[in-house]
Amino acid sequence: MSLVDFRTLGRSGLVVSPLALGTMTFGANGWGADEAASRELFDSYRAAGGNFIDTADIYGGGASEMLVGRFITDTGARDEVVLATKFAFNGSASPLAATQGGRGNPNAGGAGAKNIHRALEASLRRLGTDYVDLYWMHIWDGVTPVEEIVQTLGDLVRAGKIRYYAFSDMPAWLATKAATIAAERRVPAPIAIQVEYSLVARDVESEHVPAAREAGMGVVPWSPLAGGFLSGKYRREDTSGTGRLSGANPFGNSKFADRNWDILDALKSVADELGCTLAQAALAWVMAQPGVTATLVGASRLPQLEDNMKATEIALNADQMSRLDAASAPTPGFTAALSSPAVRRMVFGGNSVKGWAG
Ligand SMILES: NC(=O)c1ccc[n+]([C@@H]2O[C@H](COP(=O)([O-])OP(=O)(O)OC[C@H]3O[C@@H](n4cnc5c(N)ncnc54)[C@H](OP(=O)(O)O)[C@@H]3O)[C@@H](O)[C@H]2O)c1
């Protein structure tokens, strides 16, 4: 496999690379990449044939969109790039202002029609383009009716301002309901979900992945390396390291859990067998999961991206896959327990019955 092993995103005609370039680091302070480093990341990904660029209006306080827009303009390849950005977080007040008691405009966040139009116009200005290929609802606001979201985003597709839309960080039922409403009304439907998915974050397997497959949405994992944890650069006995999760940082230290260190040990043994880096083995595992179309890779420096892009050349064998699956198996919750093979056999009188989707 390589970055030009193109595939369609969900039940759509949008053609994307198996690895998408995440640009959350572009222009971010501290743990991010400055303009020169961001340009290197962008150029290297494009030179390897990658076409799928993921940004958001809040990344770097708008800096990521501005840098991505500049790089695309400079290469003159707007049509060759699948440009994705996101709306929903509040554009009027920084989280810092909120913790200090400052209040922003409630209609500058969320999925209401007023904010979506505001956010899109602002993103288009920063990106220096007149359309977005894929517009993500970054996070579910918990209140806007699904009908309004489908209507607003579908209208933007029809107006040509966005080509497709999709959902990130939402309950599975919301994405399924939106897809159902859209199908019934014969209007544009969401084509993908973007969720945290890695060897140490497999919760989405119980509801989100089956929902996406049922509704024709591609799964796009974010933080496939758990913010760098799965690169193996942090040690159980000493987590200081140098990276995004070192010391006091905005991402916290939740990845440094006993269970995750055990998963890292299993990953190391598989990577050693394959003669590849831990990051490559971790990415290869995510990319091979059912329903996953394109995996978001992030980097703060070029050598990391070069390392990660080589994951397309790694194939885990069945034994390696099952060892990693076993080491990282999530504790089955209510839904997963109900759909276990044992329960299915009970339902079908002791027979093993395969459904059309496996
Ligand atoms: N929808 C959402 O809510 C959401 C949330 C998060 C991210 N995203 C998207 O997903 C993309 C990827 O997420 P992510 O950045 O969290 O992914 P990640 O792959 O889990 O973490 C990337 C970070 O890990 C470190 N790293 C990456 N490759 C490495 C390597 N080969 N060796 C050592 N360290 C390495 C770097 O940080 P250091 O060098 O600082 O250690 C890098 O910035 C983002 O850019 C964004 O587009 C979406």
The ligand as a Tripos MOL2 file, in Angstrom:
@<TRIPOS>MOLECULE
LIG
   48    52     1     0     0
SMALL
NO_CHARGES

@<TRIPOS>ATOM
      1 N1        -11.7940   15.5160   15.5530 N.am      1 LIG1
      2 C1        -11.0970   15.6860   16.6450 C.2       1 LIG1
      3 O1        -11.6370   15.9640   17.7220 O.2       1 LIG1
      4 C2         -9.6010   15.5590   16.5940 C.ar      1 LIG1
      5 C3         -8.8570   15.5020   17.7840 C.ar      1 LIG1
      6 C4         -7.4760   15.3640   17.6940 C.ar      1 LIG1
      7 C5         -6.8690   15.2890   16.4470 C.ar      1 LIG1
      8 N2         -7.6170   15.3710   15.3110 N.ar      1 LIG1
      9 C6         -6.9910   15.2900   13.9640 C.3       1 LIG1
     10 O2         -6.1650   14.1430   13.9250 O.3       1 LIG1
     11 C7         -4.8390   14.5190   13.5540 C.3       1 LIG1
     12 C8         -3.8750   13.5740   14.2370 C.3       1 LIG1
     13 O3         -4.0910   13.6220   15.6460 O.3       1 LIG1
     14 P1         -2.8570   13.6130   16.6080 P.3       1 LIG1
     15 O4         -1.9160   14.6930   16.2300 O.co2     1 LIG1
     16 O5         -3.3700   13.5840   17.9940 O.co2     1 LIG1
     17 O6         -2.2190   12.1840   16.1980 O.3       1 LIG1
     18 P2         -1.1860   11.2350   16.9070 P.3       1 LIG1
     19 O7         -0.5320   10.4910   15.7960 O.co2     1 LIG1
     20 O8         -1.8340   10.4360   17.9570 O.co2     1 LIG1
     21 O9         -0.1410   12.2090   17.6140 O.3       1 LIG1
     22 C9          0.7130   12.9870   16.8430 C.3       1 LIG1
     23 C10         1.8780   13.4760   17.7130 C.3       1 LIG1
     24 O10         2.6440   12.3540   18.1520 O.3       1 LIG1
     25 C11         4.0280   12.6310   18.0140 C.3       1 LIG1
     26 N3          4.5050   11.7660   16.9150 N.ar      1 LIG1
     27 C12         3.8990   11.5460   15.7150 C.ar      1 LIG1
     28 N4          4.5800   10.6650   14.9920 N.ar      1 LIG1
     29 C13         5.6350   10.3010   15.7240 C.ar      1 LIG1
     30 C14         6.6960    9.4060   15.4930 C.ar      1 LIG1
     31 N5          6.7960    8.7260   14.3510 N.pl3     1 LIG1
     32 N6          7.6340    9.2440   16.4720 N.ar      1 LIG1
     33 C15         7.5410    9.9400   17.6270 C.ar      1 LIG1
     34 N7          6.5480   10.8150   17.9020 N.ar      1 LIG1
     35 C16         5.5990   10.9930   16.9570 C.ar      1 LIG1
     36 C17         4.1270   14.1120   17.6830 C.3       1 LIG1
     37 O11         4.0660   14.8640   18.8930 O.3       1 LIG1
     38 P3          5.3600   15.3330   19.7240 P.3       1 LIG1
     39 O12         6.5280   15.4440   18.8090 O.co2     1 LIG1
     40 O13         4.9600   16.6330   20.3110 O.co2     1 LIG1
     41 O14         5.5240   14.2800   20.7680 O.co2     1 LIG1
     42 C18         2.8380   14.3450   16.9420 C.3       1 LIG1
     43 O15         2.4320   15.6900   16.9140 O.3       1 LIG1
     44 C19        -4.7340   15.9920   13.9800 C.3       1 LIG1
     45 O16        -3.7300   16.6810   13.2930 O.3       1 LIG1
     46 C20        -6.1050   16.4810   13.6110 C.3       1 LIG1
     47 O17        -6.1720   16.7350   12.2080 O.3       1 LIG1
     48 C21        -8.9650   15.4810   15.3680 C.ar      1 LIG1
@<TRIPOS>BOND
     1     1     2 1
     2     2     3 2
     3     2     4 1
     4     4     5 ar
     5     4    48 ar
     6     5     6 ar
     7     6     7 ar
     8     7     8 ar
     9     8     9 1
    10     8    48 ar
    11     9    10 1
    12     9    46 1
    13    10    11 1
    14    11    12 1
    15    11    44 1
    16    12    13 1
    17    13    14 1
    18    14    15 2
    19    14    16 1
    20    14    17 1
    21    17    18 1
    22    18    19 2
    23    18    20 1
    24    18    21 1
    25    21    22 1
    26    22    23 1
    27    23    24 1
    28    23    42 1
    29    24    25 1
    30    25    26 1
    31    25    36 1
    32    26    27 ar
    33    26    35 ar
    34    27    28 ar
    35    28    29 ar
    36    29    30 ar
    37    29    35 ar
    38    30    31 1
    39    30    32 ar
    40    32    33 ar
    41    33    34 ar
    42    34    35 ar
    43    36    37 1
    44    36    42 1
    45    37    38 1
    46    38    39 2
    47    38    40 1
    48    38    41 1
    49    42    43 1
    50    44    45 1
    51    44    46 1
    52    46    47 1
@<TRIPOS>SUBSTRUCTURE
     1 LIG1         1 GROUP 0 **** ****
